[in-house]
Amino acid sequence: MDYIHHYDSPLGGITLASDGNALIGLWFDGQKYYADTLNNEYEEKSLPVFDQTDKWLDIYFSGKDPAFTPQLTMRGTPFRKTVWEILLKIPFGQTMTYGEIADRIAKQTGRSRMSAQAVGGAVGHNPISLIIPCHRVIGADGSLTGYAGGIDRKIKLLSLEKVSGPLSLPS
């Protein structure tokens, strides 16, 4: 059985999901791929992981680095999990490109190269938004390409984190 909890953020409602122990999902309400890793049967329930995640979100939306990560369980393919593990290492207030992530995976797996598009697909299907910071991934030219929660939210999240550098809207 999975469980859900709602959080009201400055950028709209957020639905959290848990397997009872760890966080398995965090989605802006109505975002692309909303709740795609949530089991069909679930109920709303108060859980310690939801309390911890609410605290994380309160700190984050105050413009500070929460400096801790709630317990997570990633539901996805091994490739997607590899990408999401890299995303977890992108520091608050910094960005990484799809190509940099692809290069890192290529090195980890002993390949000569990895497709940035494949990385983009995994980033886009991240089920634990914000905590696994897919909003910190940008195009090689600094473009703010794709975000399942919407480009407007991505801009606001990067602004909240005071990300600097040559960022641009996709053309």
VMD Tcl script that builds the backbone (N, CA, C; Angstrom):
set m [mol new atoms 513]
animate dup $m
set s [atomselect $m all]
$s set {name element resname resid chain x y z} {
  {N N MET 1 A 0.849 -1.177 0.000}
  {CA C MET 1 A 0.000 0.000 0.000}
  {C C MET 1 A 0.897 1.244 0.000}
  {N N ASP 2 A 0.534 2.211 -0.819}
  {CA C ASP 2 A 1.208 3.502 -0.836}
  {C C ASP 2 A 0.346 4.520 -0.116}
  {N N TYR 3 A 0.988 5.595 0.307}
  {CA C TYR 3 A 0.310 6.640 1.065}
  {C C TYR 3 A 0.639 8.001 0.458}
  {N N ILE 4 A -0.285 8.938 0.592}
  {CA C ILE 4 A -0.053 10.275 0.065}
  {C C ILE 4 A -0.274 11.327 1.152}
  {N N HIS 5 A 0.249 12.502 0.855}
  {CA C HIS 5 A 0.151 13.652 1.755}
  {C C HIS 5 A 0.246 14.895 0.875}
  {N N HIS 6 A -0.454 15.931 1.251}
  {CA C HIS 6 A -0.437 17.170 0.458}
  {C C HIS 6 A 0.324 18.270 1.189}
  {N N TYR 7 A 1.029 19.062 0.391}
  {CA C TYR 7 A 1.808 20.201 0.902}
  {C C TYR 7 A 1.470 21.401 0.037}
  {N N ASP 8 A 1.187 22.532 0.678}
  {CA C ASP 8 A 0.915 23.761 -0.061}
  {C C ASP 8 A 2.194 24.575 -0.141}
  {N N SER 9 A 2.734 24.698 -1.355}
  {CA C SER 9 A 3.969 25.450 -1.557}
  {C C SER 9 A 3.663 26.803 -2.173}
  {N N PRO 10 A 4.633 27.713 -2.154}
  {CA C PRO 10 A 4.447 29.005 -2.817}
  {C C PRO 10 A 4.257 28.869 -4.337}
  {N N LEU 11 A 4.599 27.705 -4.885}
  {CA C LEU 11 A 4.480 27.484 -6.332}
  {C C LEU 11 A 3.326 26.551 -6.686}
  {N N GLY 12 A 2.443 26.303 -5.720}
  {CA C GLY 12 A 1.292 25.450 -5.968}
  {C C GLY 12 A 1.305 24.208 -5.105}
  {N N GLY 13 A 0.213 23.471 -5.181}
  {CA C GLY 13 A 0.083 22.252 -4.387}
  {C C GLY 13 A 1.085 21.192 -4.798}
  {N N ILE 14 A 1.522 20.440 -3.820}
  {CA C ILE 14 A 2.464 19.333 -4.033}
  {C C ILE 14 A 1.869 18.091 -3.395}
  {N N THR 15 A 1.954 16.980 -4.095}
  {CA C THR 15 A 1.540 15.696 -3.547}
  {C C THR 15 A 2.789 14.876 -3.264}
  {N N LEU 16 A 2.884 14.380 -2.043}
  {CA C LEU 16 A 3.976 13.498 -1.633}
  {C C LEU 16 A 3.432 12.079 -1.596}
  {N N ALA 17 A 4.291 11.111 -1.878}
  {CA C ALA 17 A 3.891 9.705 -1.802}
  {C C ALA 17 A 4.955 8.919 -1.051}
  {N N SER 18 A 4.515 7.901 -0.334}
  {CA C SER 18 A 5.419 7.051 0.435}
  {C C SER 18 A 4.951 5.602 0.371}
  {N N ASP 19 A 5.922 4.716 0.545}
  {CA C ASP 19 A 5.598 3.290 0.659}
  {C C ASP 19 A 5.344 2.907 2.112}
  {N N GLY 20 A 5.318 3.892 2.993}
  {CA C GLY 20 A 5.126 3.662 4.423}
  {C C GLY 20 A 6.375 3.952 5.221}
  {N N ASN 21 A 7.523 3.893 4.545}
  {CA C ASN 21 A 8.808 4.170 5.196}
  {C C ASN 21 A 9.561 5.307 4.533}
  {N N ALA 22 A 9.669 5.245 3.224}
  {CA C ALA 22 A 10.469 6.212 2.478}
  {C C ALA 22 A 9.593 7.000 1.511}
  {N N LEU 23 A 10.110 8.128 1.087}
  {CA C LEU 23 A 9.433 8.939 0.083}
  {C C LEU 23 A 9.626 8.274 -1.283}
  {N N ILE 24 A 8.542 8.093 -2.034}
  {CA C ILE 24 A 8.625 7.493 -3.370}
  {C C ILE 24 A 8.183 8.475 -4.452}
  {N N GLY 25 A 7.599 9.593 -4.031}
  {CA C GLY 25 A 7.140 10.557 -5.019}
  {C C GLY 25 A 6.950 11.935 -4.433}
  {N N LEU 26 A 7.188 12.947 -5.267}
  {CA C LEU 26 A 6.929 14.332 -4.919}
  {C C LEU 26 A 6.649 15.043 -6.234}
  {N N TRP 27 A 5.400 15.445 -6.428}
  {CA C TRP 27 A 4.987 16.053 -7.688}
  {C C TRP 27 A 4.219 17.336 -7.436}
  {N N PHE 28 A 4.461 18.349 -8.270}
  {CA C PHE 28 A 3.561 19.489 -8.280}
  {C C PHE 28 A 2.238 18.976 -8.829}
  {N N ASP 29 A 1.145 19.356 -8.219}
  {CA C ASP 29 A -0.159 18.875 -8.653}
  {C C ASP 29 A -0.376 19.214 -10.129}
  {N N GLY 30 A -0.712 18.189 -10.902}
  {CA C GLY 30 A -0.992 18.360 -12.320}
  {C C GLY 30 A 0.212 18.371 -13.233}
  {N N GLN 31 A 1.420 18.176 -12.701}
  {CA C GLN 31 A 2.600 18.212 -13.566}
  {C C GLN 31 A 2.631 17.007 -14.503}
  {N N LYS 32 A 3.455 17.094 -15.512}
  {CA C LYS 32 A 3.638 15.996 -16.455}
  {C C LYS 32 A 4.145 14.772 -15.675}
  {N N TYR 33 A 3.654 13.600 -16.012}
  {CA C TYR 33 A 3.998 12.322 -15.373}
  {C C TYR 33 A 3.583 12.302 -13.896}
  {N N TYR 34 A 2.571 13.091 -13.545}
  {CA C TYR 34 A 2.089 13.161 -12.163}
  {C C TYR 34 A 1.751 11.770 -11.644}
  {N N ALA 35 A 2.322 11.423 -10.520}
  {CA C ALA 35 A 2.032 10.179 -9.786}
  {C C ALA 35 A 2.244 8.913 -10.605}
  {N N ASP 36 A 3.161 8.960 -11.578}
  {CA C ASP 36 A 3.317 7.782 -12.438}
  {C C ASP 36 A 4.001 6.601 -11.756}
  {N N THR 37 A 4.589 6.797 -10.579}
  {CA C THR 37 A 5.162 5.662 -9.852}
  {C C THR 37 A 4.326 5.265 -8.641}
  {N N LEU 38 A 3.188 5.900 -8.480}
  {CA C LEU 38 A 2.295 5.610 -7.360}
  {C C LEU 38 A 1.416 4.414 -7.704}
  {N N ASN 39 A 1.298 3.475 -6.775}
  {CA C ASN 39 A 0.416 2.331 -6.989}
  {C C ASN 39 A -1.031 2.795 -7.105}
  {N N ASN 40 A -1.853 1.991 -7.753}
  {CA C ASN 40 A -3.262 2.336 -7.929}
  {C C ASN 40 A -4.007 2.435 -6.603}
  {N N GLU 41 A -3.588 1.642 -5.638}
  {CA C GLU 41 A -4.224 1.684 -4.321}
  {C C GLU 41 A -3.358 2.492 -3.377}
  {N N TYR 42 A -3.938 3.568 -2.825}
  {CA C TYR 42 A -3.218 4.399 -1.869}
  {C C TYR 42 A -4.229 5.103 -0.984}
  {N N GLU 43 A -3.731 5.600 0.119}
  {CA C GLU 43 A -4.600 6.355 1.023}
  {C C GLU 43 A -3.808 7.505 1.628}
  {N N GLU 44 A -4.529 8.515 2.064}
  {CA C GLU 44 A -3.886 9.652 2.715}
  {C C GLU 44 A -3.614 9.266 4.163}
  {N N LYS 45 A -2.401 9.539 4.626}
  {CA C LYS 45 A -2.012 9.131 5.970}
  {C C LYS 45 A -0.872 10.012 6.465}
  {N N SER 46 A -0.819 10.245 7.756}
  {CA C SER 46 A 0.289 10.971 8.370}
  {C C SER 46 A 1.416 9.972 8.647}
  {N N LEU 47 A 2.616 10.309 8.168}
  {CA C LEU 47 A 3.776 9.435 8.364}
  {C C LEU 47 A 4.996 10.278 8.745}
  {N N PRO 48 A 5.940 9.697 9.487}
  {CA C PRO 48 A 7.165 10.431 9.827}
  {C C PRO 48 A 7.917 10.955 8.594}
  {N N VAL 49 A 7.959 10.185 7.510}
  {CA C VAL 49 A 8.670 10.647 6.316}
  {C C VAL 49 A 7.977 11.870 5.716}
  {N N PHE 50 A 6.679 11.976 5.853}
  {CA C PHE 50 A 5.970 13.166 5.369}
  {C C PHE 50 A 6.293 14.375 6.254}
  {N N ASP 51 A 6.378 14.165 7.569}
  {CA C ASP 51 A 6.761 15.258 8.468}
  {C C ASP 51 A 8.169 15.756 8.124}
  {N N GLN 52 A 9.077 14.817 7.890}
  {CA C GLN 52 A 10.453 15.165 7.541}
  {C C GLN 52 A 10.505 15.906 6.201}
  {N N THR 53 A 9.717 15.458 5.235}
  {CA C THR 53 A 9.696 16.101 3.922}
  {C C THR 53 A 9.058 17.483 4.002}
  {N N ASP 54 A 8.013 17.638 4.800}
  {CA C ASP 54 A 7.422 18.963 5.011}
  {C C ASP 54 A 8.475 19.922 5.568}
  {N N LYS 55 A 9.266 19.453 6.524}
  {CA C LYS 55 A 10.335 20.284 7.102}
  {C C LYS 55 A 11.351 20.649 6.009}
  {N N TRP 56 A 11.733 19.663 5.186}
  {CA C TRP 56 A 12.677 19.902 4.084}
  {C C TRP 56 A 12.114 20.990 3.161}
  {N N LEU 57 A 10.838 20.857 2.787}
  {CA C LEU 57 A 10.205 21.815 1.880}
  {C C LEU 57 A 10.096 23.206 2.514}
  {N N ASP 58 A 9.777 23.282 3.804}
  {CA C ASP 58 A 9.714 24.579 4.492}
  {C C ASP 58 A 11.066 25.295 4.420}
  {N N ILE 59 A 12.128 24.562 4.698}
  {CA C ILE 59 A 13.480 25.143 4.633}
  {C C ILE 59 A 13.799 25.548 3.203}
  {N N TYR 60 A 13.548 24.652 2.259}
  {CA C TYR 60 A 13.850 24.920 0.853}
  {C C TYR 60 A 13.125 26.176 0.362}
  {N N PHE 61 A 11.829 26.270 0.604}
  {CA C PHE 61 A 11.067 27.413 0.106}
  {C C PHE 61 A 11.369 28.700 0.870}
  {N N SER 62 A 12.146 28.603 1.953}
  {CA C SER 62 A 12.621 29.821 2.624}
  {C C SER 62 A 13.901 30.331 1.946}
  {N N GLY 63 A 14.366 29.597 0.918}
  {CA C GLY 63 A 15.554 30.009 0.172}
  {C C GLY 63 A 16.854 29.458 0.711}
  {N N LYS 64 A 16.760 28.458 1.586}
  {CA C LYS 64 A 17.961 27.870 2.185}
  {C C LYS 64 A 18.126 26.416 1.746}
  {N N ASP 65 A 19.357 25.949 1.807}
  {CA C ASP 65 A 19.663 24.546 1.517}
  {C C ASP 65 A 19.249 23.716 2.732}
  {N N PRO 66 A 18.322 22.768 2.577}
  {CA C PRO 66 A 17.892 21.968 3.734}
  {C C PRO 66 A 19.020 21.154 4.378}
  {N N ALA 67 A 20.075 20.828 3.642}
  {CA C ALA 67 A 21.251 20.131 4.171}
  {C C ALA 67 A 20.950 18.738 4.738}
  {N N PHE 68 A 19.836 18.156 4.366}
  {CA C PHE 68 A 19.536 16.762 4.692}
  {C C PHE 68 A 18.595 16.254 3.612}
  {N N THR 69 A 18.498 14.957 3.504}
  {CA C THR 69 A 17.608 14.349 2.513}
  {C C THR 69 A 16.709 13.347 3.226}
  {N N PRO 70 A 15.391 13.493 3.066}
  {CA C PRO 70 A 14.507 12.465 3.634}
  {C C PRO 70 A 14.848 11.105 3.023}
  {N N GLN 71 A 14.466 10.039 3.701}
  {CA C GLN 71 A 14.704 8.701 3.166}
  {C C GLN 71 A 13.934 8.550 1.857}
  {N N LEU 72 A 14.631 8.088 0.810}
  {CA C LEU 72 A 14.039 7.942 -0.515}
  {C C LEU 72 A 14.086 6.498 -0.983}
  {N N THR 73 A 13.078 6.102 -1.725}
  {CA C THR 73 A 13.099 4.856 -2.488}
  {C C THR 73 A 12.742 5.236 -3.915}
  {N N MET 74 A 13.680 5.011 -4.821}
  {CA C MET 74 A 13.474 5.376 -6.219}
  {C C MET 74 A 12.865 4.201 -6.970}
  {N N ARG 75 A 11.719 4.447 -7.577}
  {CA C ARG 75 A 11.060 3.430 -8.393}
  {C C ARG 75 A 11.309 3.775 -9.848}
  {N N GLY 76 A 12.090 2.944 -10.488}
  {CA C GLY 76 A 12.406 3.189 -11.891}
  {C C GLY 76 A 13.403 2.161 -12.386}
  {N N THR 77 A 13.778 2.303 -13.649}
  {CA C THR 77 A 14.747 1.392 -14.250}
  {C C THR 77 A 16.138 1.660 -13.669}
  {N N PRO 78 A 17.040 0.700 -13.790}
  {CA C PRO 78 A 18.406 0.937 -13.307}
  {C C PRO 78 A 19.046 2.185 -13.951}
  {N N PHE 79 A 18.805 2.408 -15.243}
  {CA C PHE 79 A 19.368 3.591 -15.898}
  {C C PHE 79 A 18.821 4.872 -15.272}
  {N N ARG 80 A 17.515 4.937 -15.100}
  {CA C ARG 80 A 16.919 6.142 -14.500}
  {C C ARG 80 A 17.449 6.362 -13.089}
  {N N LYS 81 A 17.562 5.295 -12.309}
  {CA C LYS 81 A 18.091 5.425 -10.953}
  {C C LYS 81 A 19.516 5.970 -10.968}
  {N N THR 82 A 20.319 5.542 -11.932}
  {CA C THR 82 A 21.689 6.047 -12.062}
  {C C THR 82 A 21.680 7.552 -12.315}
  {N N VAL 83 A 20.804 7.988 -13.210}
  {CA C VAL 83 A 20.688 9.426 -13.500}
  {C C VAL 83 A 20.231 10.168 -12.249}
  {N N TRP 84 A 19.225 9.658 -11.565}
  {CA C TRP 84 A 18.694 10.339 -10.380}
  {C C TRP 84 A 19.727 10.424 -9.260}
  {N N GLU 85 A 20.585 9.398 -9.130}
  {CA C GLU 85 A 21.657 9.440 -8.123}
  {C C GLU 85 A 22.619 10.584 -8.428}
  {N N ILE 86 A 22.896 10.815 -9.697}
  {CA C ILE 86 A 23.764 11.940 -10.082}
  {C C ILE 86 A 23.072 13.260 -9.757}
  {N N LEU 87 A 21.774 13.356 -10.042}
  {CA C LEU 87 A 21.039 14.589 -9.742}
  {C C LEU 87 A 21.119 14.923 -8.253}
  {N N LEU 88 A 21.058 13.916 -7.411}
  {CA C LEU 88 A 21.125 14.141 -5.962}
  {C C LEU 88 A 22.433 14.808 -5.543}
  {N N LYS 89 A 23.456 14.707 -6.375}
  {CA C LYS 89 A 24.773 15.266 -6.043}
  {C C LYS 89 A 24.973 16.685 -6.572}
  {N N ILE 90 A 23.981 17.228 -7.313}
  {CA C ILE 90 A 24.100 18.607 -7.791}
  {C C ILE 90 A 23.823 19.524 -6.606}
  {N N PRO 91 A 24.812 20.328 -6.198}
  {CA C PRO 91 A 24.621 21.171 -5.017}
  {C C PRO 91 A 23.548 22.244 -5.197}
  {N N PHE 92 A 22.926 22.608 -4.103}
  {CA C PHE 92 A 21.970 23.710 -4.031}
  {C C PHE 92 A 22.611 24.938 -4.673}
  {N N GLY 93 A 21.872 25.589 -5.564}
  {CA C GLY 93 A 22.367 26.814 -6.188}
  {C C GLY 93 A 23.290 26.601 -7.377}
  {N N GLN 94 A 23.469 25.347 -7.795}
  {CA C GLN 94 A 24.327 25.064 -8.949}
  {C C GLN 94 A 23.541 24.260 -9.980}
  {N N THR 95 A 24.077 24.211 -11.185}
  {CA C THR 95 A 23.429 23.462 -12.263}
  {C C THR 95 A 24.416 22.504 -12.902}
  {N N MET 96 A 23.871 21.625 -13.709}
  {CA C MET 96 A 24.661 20.659 -14.485}
  {C C MET 96 A 23.933 20.480 -15.804}
  {N N THR 97 A 24.657 20.192 -16.867}
  {CA C THR 97 A 24.009 19.988 -18.164}
  {C C THR 97 A 23.699 18.512 -18.383}
  {N N TYR 98 A 22.771 18.281 -19.307}
  {CA C TYR 98 A 22.439 16.907 -19.694}
  {C C TYR 98 A 23.695 16.201 -20.197}
  {N N GLY 99 A 24.508 16.918 -20.963}
  {CA C GLY 99 A 25.748 16.350 -21.499}
  {C C GLY 99 A 26.735 15.972 -20.418}
  {N N GLU 100 A 26.851 16.799 -19.393}
  {CA C GLU 100 A 27.758 16.473 -18.280}
  {C C GLU 100 A 27.298 15.205 -17.569}
  {N N ILE 101 A 25.996 15.060 -17.392}
  {CA C ILE 101 A 25.471 13.842 -16.765}
  {C C ILE 101 A 25.744 12.638 -17.659}
  {N N ALA 102 A 25.521 12.792 -18.965}
  {CA C ALA 102 A 25.787 11.702 -19.916}
  {C C ALA 102 A 27.260 11.296 -19.875}
  {N N ASP 103 A 28.159 12.284 -19.826}
  {CA C ASP 103 A 29.597 11.985 -19.762}
  {C C ASP 103 A 29.942 11.232 -18.479}
  {N N ARG 104 A 29.343 11.640 -17.385}
  {CA C ARG 104 A 29.611 10.976 -16.104}
  {C C ARG 104 A 29.145 9.520 -16.145}
  {N N ILE 105 A 27.957 9.271 -16.722}
  {CA C ILE 105 A 27.458 7.888 -16.815}
  {C C ILE 105 A 28.338 7.071 -17.753}
  {N N ALA 106 A 28.760 7.670 -18.862}
  {CA C ALA 106 A 29.643 6.958 -19.799}
  {C C ALA 106 A 30.914 6.503 -19.083}
  {N N LYS 107 A 31.502 7.386 -18.288}
  {CA C LYS 107 A 32.720 7.023 -17.545}
  {C C LYS 107 A 32.443 5.921 -16.532}
  {N N GLN 108 A 31.305 6.024 -15.820}
  {CA C GLN 108 A 30.954 5.022 -14.809}
  {C C GLN 108 A 30.746 3.637 -15.418}
  {N N THR 109 A 30.228 3.615 -16.649}
  {CA C THR 109 A 29.897 2.331 -17.279}
  {C C THR 109 A 30.946 1.861 -18.277}
  {N N GLY 110 A 32.018 2.625 -18.427}
  {CA C GLY 110 A 33.091 2.242 -19.333}
  {C C GLY 110 A 32.755 2.399 -20.806}
  {N N ARG 111 A 31.779 3.223 -21.099}
  {CA C ARG 111 A 31.400 3.478 -22.492}
  {C C ARG 111 A 32.149 4.699 -23.017}
  {N N SER 112 A 32.249 4.779 -24.331}
  {CA C SER 112 A 32.905 5.944 -24.924}
  {C C SER 112 A 31.993 7.163 -24.887}
  {N N ARG 113 A 30.673 6.933 -24.938}
  {CA C ARG 113 A 29.732 8.051 -24.856}
  {C C ARG 113 A 28.358 7.549 -24.417}
  {N N MET 114 A 27.530 8.491 -24.003}
  {CA C MET 114 A 26.158 8.214 -23.580}
  {C C MET 114 A 25.296 9.313 -24.170}
  {N N SER 115 A 24.100 8.988 -24.544}
  {CA C SER 115 A 23.184 9.942 -25.165}
  {C C SER 115 A 22.631 10.944 -24.145}
  {N N ALA 116 A 22.816 12.229 -24.432}
  {CA C ALA 116 A 22.230 13.273 -23.587}
  {C C ALA 116 A 20.706 13.213 -23.660}
  {N N GLN 117 A 20.159 12.752 -24.804}
  {CA C GLN 117 A 18.704 12.627 -24.935}
  {C C GLN 117 A 18.169 11.542 -24.001}
  {N N ALA 118 A 18.900 10.444 -23.866}
  {CA C ALA 118 A 18.484 9.386 -22.941}
  {C C ALA 118 A 18.496 9.916 -21.513}
  {N N VAL 119 A 19.504 10.696 -21.197}
  {CA C VAL 119 A 19.577 11.327 -19.878}
  {C C VAL 119 A 18.370 12.245 -19.683}
  {N N GLY 120 A 18.034 13.016 -20.720}
  {CA C GLY 120 A 16.888 13.919 -20.656}
  {C C GLY 120 A 15.591 13.181 -20.352}
  {N N GLY 121 A 15.425 12.011 -20.948}
  {CA C GLY 121 A 14.228 11.215 -20.679}
  {C C GLY 121 A 14.161 10.781 -19.223}
  {N N ALA 122 A 15.288 10.378 -18.669}
  {CA C ALA 122 A 15.329 9.963 -17.267}
  {C C ALA 122 A 15.096 11.151 -16.339}
  {N N VAL 123 A 15.700 12.288 -16.671}
  {CA C VAL 123 A 15.515 13.491 -15.855}
  {C C VAL 123 A 14.030 13.878 -15.850}
  {N N GLY 124 A 13.403 13.841 -17.017}
  {CA C GLY 124 A 12.001 14.227 -17.140}
  {C C GLY 124 A 11.041 13.323 -16.388}
  {N N HIS 125 A 11.437 12.084 -16.160}
  {CA C HIS 125 A 10.571 11.131 -15.451}
  {C C HIS 125 A 10.939 10.988 -13.966}
  {N N ASN 126 A 11.714 11.928 -13.449}
  {CA C ASN 126 A 12.082 11.914 -12.039}
  {C C ASN 126 A 10.809 11.976 -11.183}
  {N N PRO 127 A 10.556 10.963 -10.353}
  {CA C PRO 127 A 9.325 10.962 -9.564}
  {C C PRO 127 A 9.417 11.726 -8.238}
  {N N ILE 128 A 10.614 12.198 -7.878}
  {CA C ILE 128 A 10.764 12.880 -6.589}
  {C C ILE 128 A 11.339 14.277 -6.848}
  {N N SER 129 A 10.519 15.108 -7.500}
  {CA C SER 129 A 10.936 16.465 -7.852}
  {C C SER 129 A 11.431 17.228 -6.634}
  {N N LEU 130 A 12.222 18.229 -6.887}
  {CA C LEU 130 A 12.816 19.118 -5.891}
  {C C LEU 130 A 13.895 18.423 -5.076}
  {N N ILE 131 A 13.560 17.354 -4.372}
  {CA C ILE 131 A 14.564 16.674 -3.550}
  {C C ILE 131 A 15.598 16.005 -4.446}
  {N N ILE 132 A 15.149 15.325 -5.487}
  {CA C ILE 132 A 16.052 14.903 -6.569}
  {C C ILE 132 A 15.947 16.057 -7.566}
  {N N PRO 133 A 16.928 16.964 -7.564}
  {CA C PRO 133 A 16.774 18.281 -8.195}
  {C C PRO 133 A 16.901 18.317 -9.716}
  {N N CYS 134 A 15.905 17.788 -10.402}
  {CA C CYS 134 A 15.918 17.798 -11.864}
  {C C CYS 134 A 15.821 19.222 -12.421}
  {N N HIS 135 A 15.313 20.161 -11.621}
  {CA C HIS 135 A 15.229 21.550 -12.072}
  {C C HIS 135 A 16.615 22.181 -12.235}
  {N N ARG 136 A 17.660 21.551 -11.700}
  {CA C ARG 136 A 19.024 22.070 -11.805}
  {C C ARG 136 A 19.737 21.603 -13.070}
  {N N VAL 137 A 19.040 20.868 -13.916}
  {CA C VAL 137 A 19.650 20.386 -15.154}
  {C C VAL 137 A 19.253 21.321 -16.286}
  {N N ILE 138 A 20.269 21.775 -17.030}
  {CA C ILE 138 A 20.058 22.740 -18.105}
  {C C ILE 138 A 20.705 22.249 -19.394}
  {N N GLY 139 A 20.378 22.907 -20.499}
  {CA C GLY 139 A 20.996 22.590 -21.777}
  {C C GLY 139 A 22.439 23.068 -21.824}
  {N N ALA 140 A 23.205 22.532 -22.765}
  {CA C ALA 140 A 24.624 22.877 -22.897}
  {C C ALA 140 A 24.840 24.368 -23.111}
  {N N ASP 141 A 23.867 25.032 -23.732}
  {CA C ASP 141 A 23.986 26.466 -24.011}
  {C C ASP 141 A 23.369 27.323 -22.899}
  {N N GLY 142 A 23.037 26.710 -21.772}
  {CA C GLY 142 A 22.436 27.439 -20.664}
  {C C GLY 142 A 20.931 27.547 -20.762}
  {N N SER 143 A 20.338 26.901 -21.768}
  {CA C SER 143 A 18.880 27.002 -21.936}
  {C C SER 143 A 18.157 26.172 -20.875}
  {N N LEU 144 A 17.031 26.714 -20.441}
  {CA C LEU 144 A 16.221 26.057 -19.416}
  {C C LEU 144 A 15.243 25.104 -20.089}
  {N N THR 145 A 15.785 24.068 -20.672}
  {CA C THR 145 A 14.978 23.106 -21.399}
  {C C THR 145 A 14.209 22.225 -20.427}
  {N N GLY 146 A 13.035 21.858 -20.822}
  {CA C GLY 146 A 12.193 20.899 -20.140}
  {C C GLY 146 A 12.188 20.882 -18.634}
  {N N TYR 147 A 11.010 20.834 -18.088}
  {CA C TYR 147 A 10.801 20.587 -16.663}
  {C C TYR 147 A 9.362 20.124 -16.539}
  {N N ALA 148 A 9.166 18.933 -15.989}
  {CA C ALA 148 A 7.817 18.363 -15.907}
  {C C ALA 148 A 6.868 19.261 -15.119}
  {N N GLY 149 A 7.408 20.068 -14.211}
  {CA C GLY 149 A 6.585 20.988 -13.428}
  {C C GLY 149 A 6.317 22.303 -14.137}
  {N N GLY 150 A 6.897 22.475 -15.334}
  {CA C GLY 150 A 6.708 23.694 -16.117}
  {C C GLY 150 A 7.917 24.615 -16.034}
  {N N ILE 151 A 8.230 25.246 -17.147}
  {CA C ILE 151 A 9.391 26.143 -17.233}
  {C C ILE 151 A 9.260 27.304 -16.242}
  {N N ASP 152 A 8.062 27.843 -16.064}
  {CA C ASP 152 A 7.885 28.953 -15.116}
  {C C ASP 152 A 8.327 28.544 -13.713}
  {N N ARG 153 A 7.968 27.348 -13.301}
  {CA C ARG 153 A 8.394 26.869 -11.977}
  {C C ARG 153 A 9.905 26.666 -11.940}
  {N N LYS 154 A 10.466 26.139 -13.015}
  {CA C LYS 154 A 11.916 25.917 -13.062}
  {C C LYS 154 A 12.651 27.243 -12.866}
  {N N ILE 155 A 12.183 28.267 -13.537}
  {CA C ILE 155 A 12.794 29.597 -13.403}
  {C C ILE 155 A 12.699 30.063 -11.949}
  {N N LYS 156 A 11.536 29.909 -11.339}
  {CA C LYS 156 A 11.346 30.348 -9.955}
  {C C LYS 156 A 12.207 29.542 -8.985}
  {N N LEU 157 A 12.350 28.242 -9.229}
  {CA C LEU 157 A 13.170 27.409 -8.343}
  {C C LEU 157 A 14.641 27.795 -8.440}
  {N N LEU 158 A 15.130 28.010 -9.663}
  {CA C LEU 158 A 16.530 28.411 -9.830}
  {C C LEU 158 A 16.768 29.796 -9.248}
  {N N SER 159 A 15.790 30.675 -9.368}
  {CA C SER 159 A 15.881 32.005 -8.778}
  {C C SER 159 A 15.907 31.910 -7.249}
  {N N LEU 160 A 15.061 31.062 -6.687}
  {CA C LEU 160 A 15.020 30.841 -5.242}
  {C C LEU 160 A 16.392 30.396 -4.730}
  {N N GLU 161 A 17.080 29.577 -5.529}
  {CA C GLU 161 A 18.394 29.066 -5.160}
  {C C GLU 161 A 19.520 30.044 -5.522}
  {N N LYS 162 A 19.143 31.179 -6.128}
  {CA C LYS 162 A 20.108 32.207 -6.535}
  {C C LYS 162 A 21.159 31.657 -7.504}
  {N N VAL 163 A 20.691 30.821 -8.442}
  {CA C VAL 163 A 21.585 30.289 -9.469}
  {C C VAL 163 A 21.988 31.444 -10.378}
  {N N SER 164 A 23.269 31.552 -10.619}
  {CA C SER 164 A 23.751 32.593 -11.516}
  {C C SER 164 A 24.373 31.945 -12.735}
  {N N GLY 165 A 24.643 32.755 -13.720}
  {CA C GLY 165 A 25.258 32.229 -14.933}
  {C C GLY 165 A 24.369 32.490 -16.130}
  {N N PRO 166 A 24.853 32.110 -17.272}
  {CA C PRO 166 A 24.110 32.390 -18.516}
  {C C PRO 166 A 22.966 31.405 -18.733}
  {N N LEU 167 A 21.809 31.716 -18.173}
  {CA C LEU 167 A 20.634 30.881 -18.359}
  {C C LEU 167 A 19.706 31.564 -19.355}
  {N N SER 168 A 19.065 30.794 -20.202}
  {CA C SER 168 A 18.146 31.374 -21.189}
  {C C SER 168 A 16.949 30.463 -21.381}
  {N N LEU 169 A 15.860 31.076 -21.825}
  {CA C LEU 169 A 14.656 30.315 -22.124}
  {C C LEU 169 A 14.867 29.537 -23.420}
  {N N PRO 170 A 14.232 28.370 -23.562}
  {CA C PRO 170 A 14.354 27.619 -24.816}
  {C C PRO 170 A 13.741 28.398 -25.957}
  {N N SER 171 A 14.322 28.243 -27.149}
  {CA C SER 171 A 13.781 28.985 -28.305}
  {C C SER 171 A 12.725 28.189 -29.030}
}
mol reanalyze $m
mol bondsrecalc $m
mol representation Tube
mol addrep $m
